[in-house]
Amino acid sequence: SDGDHLAINAEFPGLRAIHRDPWIFLVSDLLSRAECEELMVKAGPHFQSSSGYSNNFRTSCECRVARHETQRLHARYAKLLNVPVGSLEAAKVSRYRRDEFFRNHVDVLSGTDFLENRIATLFVYLNDCEAGGETRFLSLPSQRSLEYVVGEKVCCLSTGR
């Protein structure tokens, strides 16, 4: 911990930092290919458009998976983040098809003292695609782009709590 961020479990297997300020970590093999496929199957029939609430920042479809169906995953995530399982949001599966996107954004919200706010964002690439599919961090000096590995977890820590 640097005093401004969540104290991530630095001993978590496969964890490596790729950027500081903001902190961005990768965790190799956090989910197996079978676990990734299981999440996609659970979400498959329940996808709903994201565009209705996102003001055209996101054109994907998404589904929240019931907590009782992701207990093992949440336990792993809580261990990584050093937080109680109950403080994690329900897992969300997002699906992007050709030409769909999520525009540049910041997950942390300002002026929300009366609301819950994210102190970390975790995302996992659940499958392969032929082209695209990368995540770009446009605010970094190098405009770093991540090419994904199925089952690899990306963890971005927001400033503040």
Rosetta blueprint (number, residue, H / E / L):
1 S L
2 D L
3 G L
4 D L
5 H L
6 L L
7 A L
8 I L
9 N L
10 A L
11 E L
12 F L
13 P L
14 G L
15 L E
16 R E
17 A E
18 I E
19 H E
20 R L
21 D L
22 P L
23 W L
24 I E
25 F E
26 L E
27 V E
28 S L
29 D L
30 L L
31 L L
32 S L
33 R H
34 A H
35 E H
36 C H
37 E H
38 E H
39 L H
40 M H
41 V H
42 K H
43 A H
44 G H
45 P H
46 H H
47 F L
48 Q E
49 S E
50 S L
51 S L
52 G L
53 Y L
54 S L
55 N L
56 N L
57 F L
58 R E
59 T L
60 S L
61 C E
62 E E
63 C E
64 R E
65 V L
66 A L
67 R H
68 H H
69 E H
70 T L
71 Q H
72 R H
73 L H
74 H H
75 A H
76 R H
77 Y H
78 A H
79 K H
80 L H
81 L H
82 N L
83 V L
84 P L
85 V H
86 G H
87 S H
88 L L
89 E L
90 A L
91 A L
92 K E
93 V E
94 S E
95 R E
96 Y L
97 R L
98 R L
99 D L
100 E L
101 F L
102 F E
103 R L
104 N L
105 H L
106 V L
107 D L
108 V L
109 L L
110 S L
111 G L
112 T L
113 D L
114 F L
115 L L
116 E L
117 N L
118 R L
119 I L
120 A E
121 T E
122 L E
123 F E
124 V E
125 Y L
126 L L
127 N L
128 D L
129 C L
130 E L
131 A L
132 G L
133 G L
134 E L
135 T E
136 R E
137 F L
138 L L
139 S L
140 L L
141 P L
142 S L
143 Q L
144 R L
145 S E
146 L E
147 E L
148 Y L
149 V L
150 V L
151 G L
152 E L
153 K E
154 V E
155 C E
156 C E
157 L E
158 S L
159 T L
160 G L
161 R L
